[in-house]
Amino acid sequence: MLAKYFDINEHGCSIRCKLYCADVRAVRRVIVFCHGFGGHKDNKAAETFAARAVTKRKGTAVIAFDWPCHGQDARKNLLLEDCDTYLTTVIQYARARFGTDELYAYGTSFGGYLLLKYLAEHGNPFCKVALRCPAIDMLGTLLDAVATNEDKTNLANGKPALVGFDRKVRIGPQFVEALRETDIRATAFFDFADDILIVHGTADEVVPFGDSEQFADDNVIELVPVEGADHRFRDPKKMDFAVARIIEFYGL
């Protein structure tokens, strides 16, 4: 499997990307991988998924990319509108570069939230969308599970805060307010339900399993519970199950 770094320099952005494929000249379909809050394009989950999706399925490529203020991205303040611009740009690039409309999406946590936000605002450009532990209530997840009390105090006082786990991301009151105004639970996803799959660990310590359960039930979306899996699916067997189930859902 080939792993190649490249940048997309369009729309005033410089998006750091990583392409996984067997042969760049033979790509017929692209899976866009969207990492979670504080993550990056080089995360182990993306590599594990790409190894399974690419090596046994001829013509398949996976593109992972850094969200604004994540990984090697140069932006300093995380804004929700910049995330939308990045995802739009990556989708357009994949279509144009490989001459295909056969696009799929895989989003985890914050990446899952941003994919659902994109669908709600732009429609669905993907054949199938797989979400692992999506942050359905992103604002609640940010304030309850990610931000410290000091972070929340700074934000409440109109000051920026460095928030996150392994890597800190700079956010400000504008980002928090944008999340408050963009609650995806207020949107009906019935039109996309057949093309969405949610996989969520029952022992998720960051994003409550019940959030996905309620969202899936409200929108008639298939939910696959993974008994005992935590937020990052650290158990390799549980991760292997999730990856296999997602690839099966794609029908590749």
C-alpha positions in Angstrom: 0.0 0.0 0.0 1.3 3.4 -1.0 1.1 6.3 1.5 1.8 9.7 0.0 1.6 13.2 1.5 0.3 16.1 -0.5 -1.3 19.6 0.0 -4.4 21.1 -1.5 -3.8 24.8 -2.0 -7.2 26.1 -3.0 -9.9 28.5 -1.6 -7.3 30.3 0.5 -6.4 27.0 2.3 -3.4 24.8 2.5 -4.8 21.5 3.5 -2.3 18.8 4.6 -3.4 15.5 3.3 -2.3 11.8 3.2 -3.3 9.5 0.4 -3.4 5.7 0.8 -3.8 3.6 -2.4 -2.3 0.7 -4.3 -1.8 2.6 -7.6 -2.5 6.3 -8.0 -3.3 5.7 -11.7 -5.9 3.1 -11.0 -8.1 4.9 -8.4 -11.8 4.6 -9.1 -13.3 5.4 -5.7 -12.2 7.5 -2.8 -13.0 7.3 0.9 -12.6 10.6 2.8 -11.4 10.0 6.3 -12.3 12.6 8.9 -10.4 12.4 12.2 -11.6 13.6 15.6 -10.9 16.6 17.8 -7.2 17.0 18.6 -6.4 14.3 16.1 -4.5 14.4 12.8 -4.2 12.7 9.4 -1.5 10.3 10.6 -3.6 8.7 13.3 -3.5 4.9 13.7 -7.2 4.5 13.1 -6.9 5.9 9.6 -3.9 3.7 8.8 -5.6 0.6 10.1 -8.7 1.4 8.1 -6.8 2.2 4.9 -4.8 -1.1 5.1 -8.0 -3.0 5.1 -9.9 -0.9 2.6 -7.1 -0.4 0.0 -5.2 -3.6 -0.1 -8.0 -6.0 -0.8 -10.2 -3.7 -2.9 -8.8 -2.7 -6.3 -9.2 0.9 -7.2 -9.9 2.2 -3.7 -8.1 5.1 -2.2 -8.4 6.8 1.3 -7.7 10.5 1.8 -7.1 11.6 5.4 -6.5 15.3 6.1 -5.8 17.7 9.0 -8.8 19.8 10.1 -8.0 23.5 10.7 -5.6 23.9 13.7 -4.9 20.1 13.8 -1.9 18.1 12.9 0.4 20.2 10.6 -2.3 22.8 9.8 -1.1 26.4 10.1 -4.2 28.1 11.3 -4.3 29.4 14.8 -7.9 29.6 15.8 -10.5 26.8 15.2 -13.6 28.0 13.4 -16.5 25.9 12.3 -16.8 27.6 8.9 -13.2 26.8 8.2 -13.9 23.1 8.8 -16.7 23.2 6.3 -14.4 24.9 3.7 -11.8 22.2 4.2 -14.2 19.3 3.8 -15.8 20.9 0.7 -12.3 21.4 -0.8 -11.2 17.8 -0.2 -14.4 16.5 -1.7 -14.0 18.7 -4.8 -10.3 17.7 -5.1 -11.1 14.0 -4.9 -13.7 14.3 -7.6 -11.5 16.3 -10.0 -8.1 14.5 -9.3 -9.5 11.0 -9.8 -12.4 11.8 -12.1 -15.0 10.0 -10.0 -18.2 10.6 -8.2 -17.8 7.3 -6.3 -17.0 8.9 -2.9 -17.5 7.5 0.6 -16.9 9.0 4.0 -15.7 7.8 7.4 -15.8 10.1 10.3 -14.9 9.7 14.0 -16.1 11.8 16.9 -15.7 15.5 15.9 -15.2 14.3 12.3 -18.5 12.5 12.5 -20.2 15.7 13.7 -18.7 17.7 10.9 -19.8 15.1 8.3 -23.4 15.3 9.6 -23.3 19.1 9.6 -22.1 19.0 6.0 -25.0 16.7 5.0 -27.5 18.9 6.7 -26.2 22.1 5.0 -25.1 20.8 1.6 -26.8 17.5 0.9 -25.0 14.2 0.6 -22.3 13.8 -2.0 -21.3 10.4 -0.7 -22.4 6.9 -1.7 -22.2 5.8 2.0 -21.3 7.6 5.2 -19.9 5.6 8.2 -19.6 7.3 11.6 -17.7 5.8 14.5 -18.5 7.3 17.9 -19.8 10.6 16.3 -20.1 13.6 18.6 -23.8 14.1 18.1 -23.9 16.7 20.8 -20.5 18.3 20.0 -21.0 21.2 22.3 -21.9 19.0 25.2 -19.0 16.7 24.5 -16.6 19.6 24.3 -17.7 21.1 27.6 -18.3 17.9 29.6 -15.5 15.6 28.4 -12.8 17.7 26.8 -12.6 21.1 28.3 -11.2 21.7 31.9 -12.9 23.9 34.4 -10.2 26.6 33.6 -11.0 26.3 29.9 -14.7 26.7 30.5 -14.1 29.8 32.7 -11.9 31.4 30.1 -14.5 30.8 27.4 -17.3 32.1 29.6 -15.3 35.3 30.1 -14.8 35.8 26.4 -11.2 34.5 26.3 -9.7 31.7 24.1 -8.6 28.4 25.6 -6.3 25.5 24.6 -8.5 22.5 24.7 -7.9 18.8 24.0 -6.3 15.5 25.0 -3.0 14.6 23.3 -2.8 17.8 21.4 -4.4 21.1 22.5 -6.5 23.1 20.0 -7.1 26.8 20.4 -10.8 27.7 20.5 -12.6 30.8 21.4 -16.2 31.9 22.3 -17.0 32.2 18.6 -16.4 28.5 18.1 -18.5 27.6 21.2 -21.3 29.8 20.0 -21.2 28.3 16.5 -21.6 24.8 18.0 -24.5 26.1 20.0 -26.2 27.4 16.9 -25.4 24.2 14.9 -27.1 21.4 16.9 -27.4 18.6 14.3 -30.0 17.0 16.6 -32.5 19.6 15.3 -32.1 18.4 11.8 -34.0 15.4 10.3 -31.7 13.0 8.4 -34.5 10.7 7.0 -33.5 11.5 3.4 -30.0 10.1 4.1 -30.7 7.4 6.7 -30.3 4.4 4.4 -26.8 5.7 3.5 -25.5 6.2 7.0 -24.1 3.7 9.5 -23.2 4.5 13.1 -20.7 2.2 15.0 -20.4 3.1 18.7 -18.7 1.5 21.7 -21.0 0.9 24.7 -18.1 1.9 27.1 -17.3 5.2 25.3 -16.0 7.6 28.0 -16.0 10.7 25.9 -19.1 10.6 23.7 -22.1 8.9 25.4 -23.3 5.8 23.6 -26.9 7.0 24.4 -26.4 10.0 22.2 -25.9 7.8 19.1 -28.7 5.5 20.2 -31.2 8.3 20.5 -30.0 10.0 17.2 -30.2 6.7 15.3 -33.6 6.0 16.7 -34.9 9.5 15.8 -33.7 9.2 12.2 -34.1 5.5 11.5 -30.3 5.1 11.0 -28.6 1.7 11.6 -26.6 1.6 14.8 -24.0 -1.1 15.5 -23.2 -1.2 19.3 -19.8 -2.6 20.1 -19.9 -4.1 23.6 -17.2 -2.8 25.8 -15.4 -0.6 23.3 -14.1 2.7 24.5 -14.0 6.0 22.5 -10.8 5.2 20.7 -11.5 1.5 20.2 -8.1 0.6 21.8 -8.9 -3.1 21.7 -7.6 -4.2 18.3 -10.3 -6.9 18.0 -13.0 -4.4 18.5 -11.4 -2.0 16.0 -11.1 -4.9 13.5 -14.8 -5.6 13.9 -15.7 -1.9 13.4 -13.5 -1.7 10.3 -14.9 -4.9 8.8 -18.5 -3.8 9.5 -17.9 -0.4 7.9 -16.3 -1.9 4.7 -19.2 -4.3 4.5 -21.7 -1.4 4.7 -19.8 0.4 1.9 -20.4 -2.7 -0.2 -16.9 -2.5 -1.7 
